[in-house]
Amino acid sequence: MAKSTPQDWLTHNDRKKRGVPEGLWMLCEGCGSTVFRKDIEDNLRVCPECDHHLYVPAAVRIAQLLDEDSFEEWHKGLSSCDPLEFTDRKSYPDRLVAEQNKTGLTEACVVGRGYMRGRPLVFGLTDAGFIMGSMGSVVGEKLTRAIEEATRLQLPLVIVSGSGGGARMHEGILSLMQMGKVSAALARFDQSGGLFISVLTNPTMGGVAASFASLGDFVIAEPKALIGFAGPRVIKATVKIELPDGFQTSEFLLQFGFVDRIIRRHNLRSEVARLIDYCGQ
């Protein structure tokens, strides 16, 4: 075995140090703690320190709630046009392509049919990762078609809302009219005796909160989700008064009857399935 020399010791500090691999740790948005990322993922993307419910991408949300390999996605190929030829920092078509590459989604909404603990249902969600989950014409169209199919098949309907963008300004009035279109489809679904369970996550704001997200037979929310039309900062600046503690959170809205129940993510799948059984669907 070769002996080390003084020169070996002198050059030892020149060797490249092994750093901690990137992405192992993440900062919790709720408590500010640095948490091991795997612990977050294993805990359904809920902080083990403060129970803050972090953002969940569409594919992960589907895997958490529906039975394995049971989801059949509908209308995946629908994509928005550019009716207003809208441009801000980039053109609307370029923005859509960038969002599609970032999220792997064609739009901010995913709909289809699946099973939840063996119960067949029609399922939809909006994803805040795609232009803040804003409701453009394709989002409204996909939700409307899903509701109409739930009416035809006589299946319960579950929509998980995660939209911080409200109506999509890039499409103007075509975006705003989706609120009425989806709400009208839900009215017909209700008249046919259908069961609609609306699940509100952080954030559920703007036109989504003001339309279909608030129309469920049961309105369920995850803990500490931000829910409302305009944000707290906008309201405070407008009315010029101090807002109550916890304003526009799930817990605040539960006190005033806007939300029926608050359910932690770990129990959401079983509790929604229980509601479907309770209503005889």
N, C-alpha and C positions, 0 to 999 in steps of 0.2 A: 504493500500500500504506500503510495507516494506521500511524502511529508509535505505539509503546507509551508510555504515560504512567507517571509514578511511582506513580499510584494502582493501575495494573494490576499492578505488581510487589508492591505492598503486599497486594493481595487474592489473589495467586497461591497462597499457602499455604492459603487457605480452600477451594480446590477439593477435591472428593472424590478421595481417592487410590485408585488401582486396586490392589486387593489380589489375592493369589494365590487363584484359585478353590478352593472347598472340594472335598475329595475327591481332589485330585491326588496327595497323598502319604499313606502309611500307615505305621504302626509294626509292624515284624516282631515277632511273639510270641517268636521264638527268640533272636535276637541283640539286639533292642531298637533296631536301626537304622531310620532313617527312609528309606523306599524309595519311589521313584516307582511309583504304583499300576499304571500301564500296563506297567511292566517286570515286575511280579508277574503280571499277567494274561497277558502274552505268554509267561511262563515257566511256564504251567500252575499258577499260584498257588503257586509255590515261590520262596522268597526267594533272589535272586541273590547275596546276601552270605554267607549261612550254610547254604543248602540246606534250610532249615526248610520242611516241607510244611504249608501253611496249609489251613484248612477249605475244602471245596469243596461248594457247593450241589448238590442232586440233578440238576438240569437240566444243569449244567456237567459233572458227573461222567459223565453219560450221553453228552454230546457228546465228551468226552475219550476214552472207551473204545470206543464203538460206532460203526459206520459211519454216515455222514451219512444222516439221514432213514430209518434202518432200524428204529428202535425203535417197537414197537407196545405201548402200555401196557395192562395188564389191570386190571380191578377198581378203576378210578379212583374210582368213586362210593361205595365203602365208607367209612363214617364211624362213629366210636365213639358208643355210647349212654352213659348216665350211670347204671349199675346201682346204684351206692352213694349217689347224690345227693351226691357229694363236693364239699366247699367248703373252700378255704383262704382266700387273700386274695381270690379270686373263685371263682365256681362253675365246675365242670368244663366244662359246655357253653360258657360264656363264654371260658374258657381255650382251648378247641379253636378257637373262631371267631377269637380273637386270633392264634393260631398259624397258622391257615389264611391269614389276611390278611397276616401277616408273611412267610410262606414261599412262598405260592402253591400249597402242597400240601394235600391233604385229610387226609393222615396222615403219620407219620414213615417210611413205607415205600413204595417204588415198585417194581413188578414188571412184567414183560412179556417179549416176545420180540424179539430183534434179531440183528444180525450183527456179528461182530468180525473185521475183516480178511477178510471173506467167509465166516466160519464161523458157521452158525446156532447159536443158543443161547438158553436161558432166563436172564434177567438180573434180579437184584433188588438193592436197596440200602436201607440205613437212613440217615436224614439227621439229624445231631445238631442241626440248626437247629430241629427241631420237637420241643419238650419233650425236648430232649437225646437225641432218637432212641430214647426209651424204648419198650419193647415192650408195648403194650396188646393188646387182643383183636383189633383190626383188623390190626395189624402181624403177629401170629401167623397170622391167617386168610389174609392175602394171601400170606405166605411159604409156608404149607402148600399153598395152591392152586397156586402157581407150581411148587413141587416136584412135586406130583402131575401137573401138566401136562407137566413135563419128563420124568417117568416114562412118561407115555402117548405122548409124541412121540419118546421115546428121543433126547433132546437133552442136551448137556452143560449144567451149571448153574453159574453164577457169581453169588455174592452178595458185595457190598461192604458191610462193616459200619462204620458210624460212629455209635456209640451210647454216650453217656456216662451214660445214665440207668437202664440195666438194666430191670427190671420196672417198670411204671407204677403207682405207689401209688394213683392215682385210681380204679383198677379192681380193686384188691385181689387175691384169689385167682384171678379171671378172667384177670388179667395173668400171674400166676405159672404157670398151667397151660399157657400158650403155649410155654414152654420145652420141656415134654414133648411137646406136639402137633407142633411143628416138628421136633424130634429124631426122633420116630417116623416122620414122613413121610420124613425123610432116610434112616432105616434101610431103609424099603421101596424107596426110590430106589437105595440101594446094593445091595440084594439083586437088583434088576433089572439090575445092571451099569452104572448111571449114573456119570458123572464129575462130582464136585462140587469146584470151586475156590473157596476162601474167601479173601477179601482183607480184611485188617484195616487200618483207618486210625485216625488219632488223633481221638477216643478210641474204644476198643472195650472196654467195661467191663460189669460186672454180669451180669445174666441172659443178655445176648447173648453175652458171652465164655464164659459157663458152659454154653452150649447149642450152637446151630447154628454159631456162628462158629469153634468149635474142632474141628468134625467134618469138615472138608474132607479130600478125598483129598490135596490140596495146600493148605497153609495159608501164605499169602503176606502179608507186611506191608510197609507203607511205612516209610521210615526214621524212627526216633525216635518212633514211635507209642506212646501209652500204652495198654497192654493188661493186663487183669486183672479180678478180681472186685471187691474193695474197693480203694479208692485207697490210695496209699502213706502218706498222712497218717493215715488210719484204722488201717492195719496197724501203723504205728509207735506210735501211741497205745495200741494194744491189747497188742502184744507187749513194749513198753517196751525195744526194742533199736534200735541204728542199722542202717538198711537198706543193702545194698550199693549202690555207685555205679551209676546207670543202672537201678535196680530197676524192673521192669515196663515197660521199653522194648522195642521190637522187637529191638534188638541183644542185650539181656540174655536175652530168651527164646529167641533163636536159639541161644545157647550151650547151652541145656538141652533143645533138641529140641521146644519148643512151637511154634516157627515154623520152617517148612522153608526159606524164602528171604526175603530183604529185597530189594525191587525199587523203584527210584526211579520216581516218577510218569511220567517221560518214557518209560520203557521198559515200563510196565505192560501196555499194550495189545498190544504185539508179543510179550511174554513169555508172557502168558496164552494168546494164540493159538498160540504154539509148544507149550505144554503140552497144549492140546487136540489138536494134530497128533500129538504124541509118544504120546498115549494112544489114538490111532486113532479118535477120536470124530468 
